[in-house]
Amino acid sequence: MDNRYFSYNCPPLMQDKRYLTDYVKNSTYEQYIRNKNNIYNSWDYKRFLQNTALETINESYKTAIKQNTCKVNCVSKLSKLY
């Protein structure tokens, strides 16, 4: 595991991408989506998912990127060494 940038809150570099797992139950995530979009029955929820699938996927992707990337300016650190 490579985590030399731990002090910058960077995730470790892993081959299996375990750091992308959020460990939230599927039912909890579904309830979050329903509450966020004021959906109260299963038929409306199914229709919502069908109509907004790409937006939901993109939102999940952006959240994963935001939570699992860091901004380390290696150039400025190297310039201080020389």
C-alpha positions, 0 to 999 in steps of 0.5 A: 500500500502506498500512502505517502500523502496520508498527511494530505488526506489522500487515499492509498493507492490500491489495485483493487479500489477498495477505497471507493467502497462506501459501506452504505446499505443499498436500502439506505442509499435508495431511501436517501434518493427517495427522500431527496427527490420527494418520491413516496411510492415504488412506481414513481421511484422506478420511473425516476430511476429510468428517467434519470439514470445517467444523472444518478450515475454521474452524481455517484461518480463525482462524489467518488472522485471528490472523496477519493482524490487529493491535490498534492503539489509535488512541484512546489515541494521539490522546488523547496528541496533545491 
